Amino acid sequence: MKKNILLLLSIVLLAISCDSNQPDPRTIMDQAMKVHGTDVTDKGELSFDFRGIPYTAARKNGAYTYKRHLMIGADTVVDQLSNEGFSRLKNGQKLNLPDSLSTRYAASVNSVIYFAQLPYSLDGEAINLKYIALDTINEKAYHEIQVTFKEEGGGEDHEDVFMYWVNAQDSFIDYLAYSYCEEECGYRFRERENRRNLNGVIVQDYNNYKASEHDTDLSKLDDLFENGKLVKLSDIDLERASFSKN
């Protein structure tokens, strides 16, 4: 098995060396998006529970509507984020919220949906892709792709940096990592598990790890993972997940 991996790496590295340019990260990410079914995602509704809370993400003809369904005491609360903005409904009645709360709730809903649907949206105009290296994790070859965001159109967290490990054989994303700075700064590394195909859309859960070092290089988190030097924080599970086409 190890010889086969080394042979694969040698072939890929030889192909790279025969070309003055590195592999095109856009081509690699486009193929990853294709195998994950992001083109299908555009034409239906994804539903799932995350930590006991139901979410839906519906798309049709360029329009999207994200919803989070909450029970707060005896009240039914629905947070809704769409092309038209954010709103919160309490027992069917729209609430007037201060901008600070609307922004916070919208970011919370968007974050859960964003991670649930990755790599959907990684072809946006605000996306910057950079090919880092051909690497291995547990004897499998991966294209290491860095994702950063332009300030214009990149959202509130445009300074975040992501790293994706795209399987060199099947183009699936098996691992990802990101840096963030909110109330505090840190790093996360995620290992996929429980991958399933829901009517053409790939959904997967993750083991979520943190780095104990504050100055960690994102591209080195896979090495720390292999060496057992990351600390597992949580399971990122999408329960009762389903996808229905329009």
C-alpha positions as CSV (number, residue, x, y, z in Angstrom):
1,M,0.0,0.0,0.0
2,K,2.8,2.4,1.0
3,K,4.6,1.7,-2.3
4,N,1.4,2.5,-4.2
5,I,1.1,5.8,-2.4
6,L,4.7,6.7,-3.1
7,L,4.3,5.8,-6.7
8,L,1.2,8.1,-7.0
9,L,3.1,10.9,-5.4
10,S,6.0,10.4,-7.7
11,I,3.7,10.5,-10.8
12,V,2.0,13.7,-9.6
13,L,5.2,15.4,-8.6
14,L,6.8,14.5,-12.0
15,A,3.8,16.0,-13.7
16,I,4.2,19.2,-11.7
17,S,7.9,19.4,-12.3
18,C,7.3,19.0,-16.1
19,D,5.2,22.1,-16.0
20,S,6.6,25.5,-14.9
21,N,3.4,26.3,-13.1
22,Q,1.8,24.7,-10.1
23,P,-1.5,22.9,-10.4
24,D,-4.4,25.3,-10.8
25,P,-6.3,25.6,-7.5
26,R,-9.4,26.8,-9.3
27,T,-9.6,23.6,-11.4
28,I,-9.0,21.4,-8.3
29,M,-11.7,23.2,-6.3
30,D,-14.1,23.1,-9.1
31,Q,-13.7,19.4,-9.4
32,A,-14.2,19.0,-5.6
33,M,-17.4,21.1,-5.8
34,K,-18.6,18.9,-8.6
35,V,-18.1,15.6,-6.8
36,H,-19.7,17.1,-3.6
37,G,-22.8,17.9,-5.7
38,T,-22.9,21.7,-5.2
39,D,-24.6,22.1,-8.6
40,V,-27.5,20.0,-7.2
41,T,-27.5,22.0,-4.0
42,D,-28.7,25.0,-6.0
43,K,-31.9,23.3,-6.9
44,G,-33.5,22.1,-3.7
45,E,-33.7,22.2,0.1
46,L,-31.3,20.7,2.6
47,S,-32.7,19.9,6.1
48,F,-30.8,18.7,9.1
49,D,-30.6,19.0,12.9
50,F,-27.5,20.4,14.5
51,R,-27.1,20.0,18.2
52,G,-30.8,19.4,18.5
53,I,-31.9,22.5,16.5
54,P,-33.6,22.1,13.0
55,Y,-32.1,24.0,10.1
56,T,-33.2,24.3,6.4
57,A,-31.4,25.8,3.4
58,A,-33.6,26.2,0.3
59,R,-32.4,27.5,-3.0
60,K,-34.1,28.2,-6.3
61,N,-33.2,30.3,-9.3
62,G,-30.5,32.2,-7.4
63,A,-32.7,32.9,-4.4
64,Y,-31.9,31.3,-1.0
65,T,-33.7,31.1,2.3
66,Y,-32.0,29.7,5.5
67,K,-34.1,28.9,8.5
68,R,-33.4,27.9,12.1
69,H,-36.3,26.7,14.3
70,L,-36.1,27.3,18.0
71,M,-38.3,26.7,21.0
72,I,-37.6,29.5,23.6
73,G,-39.8,28.7,26.6
74,A,-43.3,28.1,25.2
75,D,-42.6,30.3,22.1
76,T,-41.9,29.1,18.6
77,V,-39.1,31.2,17.1
78,V,-37.9,31.1,13.5
79,D,-34.7,32.9,12.4
80,Q,-34.7,33.5,8.7
81,L,-31.9,34.7,6.5
82,S,-32.4,35.3,2.8
83,N,-31.4,37.5,-0.1
84,E,-33.7,40.1,1.5
85,G,-31.9,40.1,4.8
86,F,-32.6,38.7,8.3
87,S,-35.8,38.4,10.3
88,R,-36.9,36.7,13.5
89,L,-40.5,35.4,13.8
90,K,-42.0,34.7,17.3
91,N,-45.1,32.6,17.1
92,G,-45.5,33.8,13.5
93,Q,-45.1,37.5,14.3
94,K,-42.1,39.4,13.0
95,L,-40.0,41.0,15.8
96,N,-38.3,44.4,15.6
97,L,-34.7,43.7,16.6
98,P,-31.8,46.1,17.1
99,D,-29.2,45.9,14.3
100,S,-26.7,44.3,16.7
101,L,-28.9,41.4,17.5
102,S,-30.0,40.9,13.9
103,T,-26.3,40.8,12.8
104,R,-25.4,38.3,15.5
105,Y,-28.3,36.0,14.8
106,A,-27.8,36.2,11.0
107,A,-24.1,35.3,11.4
108,S,-25.0,32.4,13.6
109,V,-27.4,30.9,11.1
110,N,-25.1,31.6,8.2
111,S,-22.2,29.9,9.9
112,V,-24.0,26.6,10.5
113,I,-25.4,26.5,7.0
114,Y,-22.0,27.5,5.5
115,F,-20.1,24.6,7.1
116,A,-22.9,22.1,6.5
117,Q,-22.8,22.8,2.7
118,L,-19.1,23.1,2.1
119,P,-17.6,23.3,-0.5
120,Y,-20.7,25.1,-1.8
121,S,-19.9,28.8,-2.4
122,L,-16.2,28.3,-2.9
123,D,-16.5,29.7,-6.4
124,G,-17.7,33.1,-5.3
125,E,-16.2,36.4,-6.6
126,A,-14.8,37.2,-3.1
127,I,-12.8,33.9,-3.0
128,N,-9.1,33.8,-3.4
129,L,-7.5,30.3,-3.9
130,K,-3.8,29.4,-3.6
131,Y,-2.2,26.1,-4.2
132,I,0.1,25.3,-1.2
133,A,1.5,21.8,-1.8
134,L,0.9,18.2,-2.6
135,D,0.8,16.5,0.9
136,T,-0.1,13.2,2.5
137,I,-2.3,12.4,5.4
138,N,-2.4,8.8,6.7
139,E,-0.7,7.7,3.5
140,K,-3.2,9.3,1.1
141,A,-2.2,12.1,-1.3
142,Y,-3.9,15.5,-1.0
143,H,-3.9,18.8,-2.8
144,E,-3.5,21.5,-0.1
145,I,-5.5,24.6,-1.1
146,Q,-5.6,27.8,0.9
147,V,-8.8,30.0,0.8
148,T,-8.9,33.6,1.7
149,F,-11.5,36.3,1.1
150,K,-11.6,39.7,-0.4
151,E,-12.7,42.5,1.9
152,E,-15.4,43.5,-0.6
153,G,-18.0,40.8,-0.6
154,G,-16.1,38.6,1.8
155,G,-18.5,39.1,4.7
156,E,-17.8,40.1,8.3
157,D,-15.2,37.3,8.7
158,H,-13.3,38.1,5.6
159,E,-10.0,38.0,7.5
160,D,-10.5,34.2,8.3
161,V,-8.2,31.8,6.4
162,F,-9.2,28.3,5.4
163,M,-7.2,25.3,4.3
164,Y,-8.7,22.4,2.4
165,W,-7.1,19.0,1.8
166,V,-8.6,17.7,-1.5
167,N,-8.1,14.0,-2.1
168,A,-5.8,13.7,-5.2
169,Q,-7.6,10.5,-6.3
170,D,-11.3,11.2,-5.9
171,S,-11.4,15.0,-5.3
172,F,-13.4,14.7,-2.1
173,I,-12.5,17.1,0.8
174,D,-11.5,14.9,3.7
175,Y,-10.0,17.5,5.9
176,L,-10.2,21.2,6.4
177,A,-8.8,23.8,8.8
178,Y,-9.3,27.5,9.5
179,S,-8.2,30.4,11.6
180,Y,-10.6,32.8,13.2
181,C,-10.6,35.9,15.4
182,E,-13.8,36.7,17.2
183,E,-13.8,37.3,20.9
184,E,-10.5,35.4,20.8
185,C,-8.4,33.9,18.1
186,G,-7.7,30.3,17.4
187,Y,-7.4,27.4,14.9
188,R,-9.6,24.5,14.1
189,F,-8.9,21.3,12.2
190,R,-11.8,19.0,11.0
191,E,-11.6,15.4,9.9
192,R,-14.6,14.2,7.9
193,E,-16.6,11.1,8.8
194,N,-20.0,9.6,7.9
195,R,-20.1,10.8,4.4
196,R,-23.4,10.2,2.6
197,N,-25.1,11.0,-0.7
198,L,-28.5,12.6,-0.3
199,N,-30.1,12.7,-3.8
200,G,-26.8,13.9,-5.3
201,V,-25.7,16.2,-2.5
202,I,-22.8,15.0,-0.4
203,V,-23.2,15.6,3.4
204,Q,-20.5,14.7,5.9
205,D,-19.9,15.0,9.6
206,Y,-16.6,16.0,11.2
207,N,-14.4,15.4,14.2
208,N,-13.5,18.9,15.4
209,Y,-10.0,19.5,16.8
210,K,-8.1,22.5,18.2
211,A,-4.4,23.4,18.1
212,S,-2.8,24.1,21.5
213,E,-0.2,26.4,19.9
214,H,-1.3,30.0,19.2
215,D,1.1,30.5,16.3
216,T,0.3,27.4,14.4
217,D,0.7,27.4,10.6
218,L,-2.6,26.2,9.1
219,S,-0.7,24.1,6.5
220,K,1.0,22.2,9.4
221,L,-2.2,21.2,11.2
222,D,-2.4,18.0,9.3
223,D,1.1,17.0,10.6
224,L,0.0,17.8,14.2
225,F,-3.2,15.7,13.5
226,E,-1.1,12.7,12.3
227,N,1.2,13.0,15.3
228,G,-1.7,13.0,17.7
229,K,-1.0,16.6,18.9
230,L,-4.4,18.1,18.3
231,V,-7.1,18.1,21.0
232,K,-10.5,16.9,20.0
233,L,-13.2,19.5,21.0
234,S,-16.5,18.1,19.6
235,D,-18.4,16.2,17.0
236,I,-19.9,18.2,14.2
237,D,-22.8,16.0,13.3
238,L,-25.7,16.8,10.9
239,E,-28.5,14.6,12.2
240,R,-31.7,13.6,10.3
241,A,-30.1,15.2,7.2
242,S,-32.2,15.0,4.0
243,F,-32.2,16.8,0.6
244,S,-35.2,17.3,-1.6
245,K,-35.0,18.6,-5.2
246,N,-37.2,21.3,-6.6
